[in-house]
Amino acid sequence: MSELRYTDTNAAYDSAGRAFGLDGNLYVPVVVAAVVAIGLFVLLAFGLHAGFVLAGLVGGLPLGAVLAWAVFLKHGQAAGYDRDRIDQWLGGGNFTREGRDQEGLA
């Protein structure tokens, strides 16, 4: 009875943590997109002398797209949800090459 058995168990939910309100490392693409957006704004506004409004709109596109992807397609969703949803929007989301031709054959 002096020998204790040690068993590594995990009965809890494994979490990758949260940062800035986003699950796991999901904040990294958002931070990278923010840096790219600032770089595009500086390049367009000061390097190419485009207007500040145009530079702001063009610079905000990458940040807006990545934020939309992170918040609506990744945050709080199952793994692979974003790929499945985009595949469904683009081609029907089934396993055939011609998804639209196979709909009536089930």
C-alpha positions in Angstrom: 0.0 0.0 0.0 3.0 2.3 0.2 3.3 2.4 -3.6 1.0 5.1 -5.0 -0.1 4.9 -8.6 0.1 8.2 -10.5 -2.2 8.6 -13.5 -2.3 11.7 -15.6 -5.9 12.4 -16.3 -7.8 15.3 -17.8 -11.5 15.5 -17.2 -11.8 19.2 -18.0 -12.1 21.2 -21.2 -8.7 22.0 -22.8 -8.6 25.6 -23.5 -5.9 27.5 -25.4 -6.7 30.6 -23.4 -8.1 34.0 -24.4 -6.4 37.2 -25.4 -8.2 40.4 -26.3 -11.5 38.5 -26.1 -10.5 36.0 -28.8 -9.9 32.3 -28.2 -6.4 30.9 -28.4 -3.9 32.5 -30.8 -6.7 34.1 -32.8 -5.5 37.5 -31.9 -2.2 37.0 -33.9 -3.8 37.4 -37.4 -5.7 40.4 -36.2 -2.6 42.1 -34.9 -0.7 41.3 -38.2 -3.6 42.7 -40.2 -3.6 45.9 -38.1 0.2 46.3 -38.8 -0.5 45.7 -42.5 -3.3 48.2 -42.5 -1.2 50.9 -40.8 1.6 50.2 -43.3 -0.8 50.5 -46.3 -2.2 53.7 -44.9 1.3 55.2 -44.4 2.4 54.1 -47.9 -0.6 55.4 -49.7 -1.1 58.7 -47.7 2.5 59.8 -47.4 4.5 57.7 -49.9 2.1 57.9 -52.9 0.3 61.1 -51.8 -3.1 59.6 -52.1 -5.9 61.3 -50.1 -6.3 60.3 -46.4 -9.8 59.0 -47.0 -8.7 56.7 -49.9 -5.7 55.6 -47.9 -7.9 54.9 -44.9 -10.4 52.9 -46.9 -7.7 50.8 -48.7 -5.7 50.4 -45.5 -8.8 49.3 -43.6 -9.7 46.5 -46.0 -7.3 43.9 -44.6 -8.1 44.6 -41.0 -11.8 44.5 -41.7 -11.6 41.2 -43.6 -9.5 39.5 -40.9 -11.7 40.9 -38.1 -14.8 39.6 -39.9 -13.2 36.2 -40.4 -12.0 35.9 -36.8 -15.2 37.1 -35.1 -17.8 35.5 -37.3 -16.1 32.3 -38.6 -13.5 31.3 -36.0 -14.4 32.7 -32.5 -16.4 30.2 -30.5 -16.9 27.9 -33.5 -15.8 24.3 -34.0 -12.5 23.6 -35.6 -12.9 23.7 -39.4 -16.1 25.7 -39.3 -14.6 28.6 -41.3 -13.4 26.3 -44.1 -16.7 24.4 -44.2 -18.8 27.6 -44.3 -16.6 29.2 -47.0 -16.7 26.0 -49.0 -20.5 26.0 -48.7 -20.7 29.6 -49.9 -18.5 28.9 -52.9 -19.6 25.6 -54.1 -22.2 23.9 -52.1 -20.1 22.2 -49.4 -20.1 18.6 -50.6 -17.4 16.1 -51.5 -17.9 16.2 -55.3 -16.1 18.4 -57.8 -19.3 19.5 -59.5 -21.6 20.0 -56.4 -24.4 21.7 -58.4 -24.7 18.8 -60.8 -25.0 16.1 -58.1 -27.8 17.6 -56.0 -30.7 15.6 -57.5 -28.9 12.2 -57.5 -29.2 11.3 -53.8 
